[in-house]
Amino acid sequence: MTFPHWNGAPTKVIPPSRQLTPGRWEKHHIFPQEPELKEWFARQGVKIHDYTMPIPRDLHYRIHNVGGRGGQWNQAWREFKADNPLAAPVEIYKHAGELIHRFQLIGGPIQPYYSRPGA
């Protein structure tokens, strides 16, 4: 998995997965769109729509809908923001890689939200 446009950060975070298997996939924003988090990411210099990845639909539902308020994924980001209000982009990208690993979000390549699949 790679994070494009990552200045000064390692290119590879975790090994890339193989081609997507048949089934229902949804684009998952690595950086949540929740208004408070979205504004914080923008202030820190992270463009949230530049970093999405396809993940299985049931996994997407599970990480966002269990517990409300964007689920466990958004909660993990709220906790990071509370503990690191002045985090630099490189720290934010590193945490994203850690969350991808923790939540086992092995899917497709990271790409902008508005790109075509596989582009």
RALIN-V224146 format. One record per backbone hydrogen bond with DSSP energy under -0.5 kcal/mol. CO is the residue of the C=O (numbers start at 1). NH is the residue of the N-H. E is the energy in kcal/mol with one decimal. If there is no record, write none. Layout:
{{CO NH E} {CO NH E}}
//
This chain:
{{1 13 -2.5} {1 14 -0.5} {2 4 -0.6} {3 6 -0.7} {5 7 -0.9} {6 9 -1.0} {11 3 -0.9} {14 13 -0.5} {23 25 -0.6} {24 57 -2.8} {26 55 -2.4} {27 29 -0.5} {28 30 -0.5} {28 53 -1.8} {30 32 -0.6} {34 38 -3.3} {35 39 -2.4} {36 40 -1.8} {37 41 -3.1} {38 42 -2.2} {39 43 -2.3} {40 44 -2.0} {41 45 -0.6} {41 46 -2.9} {42 45 -1.2} {45 47 -0.5} {46 48 -0.9} {47 50 -1.8} {48 51 -1.3} {49 113 -3.5} {51 30 -2.6} {51 31 -0.6} {52 111 -2.7} {53 28 -2.5} {54 108 -1.8} {55 26 -2.6} {56 60 -2.4} {57 61 -2.4} {58 62 -2.2} {59 63 -2.5} {60 64 -1.3} {61 65 -3.0} {62 66 -0.9} {63 73 -2.3} {65 67 -0.6} {65 68 -1.0} {68 71 -1.7} {70 74 -1.4} {71 75 -2.0} {72 76 -2.4} {73 77 -1.6} {74 78 -2.6} {75 79 -2.5} {76 80 -1.9} {77 81 -2.7} {78 82 -2.4} {79 83 -2.1} {80 84 -1.9} {84 87 -2.0} {88 91 -0.7} {88 92 -2.0} {89 93 -3.0} {90 94 -1.9} {91 95 -2.2} {92 96 -2.2} {93 97 -2.1} {94 98 -2.0} {95 99 -2.6} {96 100 -2.6} {97 101 -2.0} {98 102 -2.9} {99 103 -3.0} {100 105 -2.5} {101 104 -1.0} {104 106 -1.3} {105 107 -0.8} {111 52 -2.2} {112 115 -1.6} {116 119 -2.2}}
//
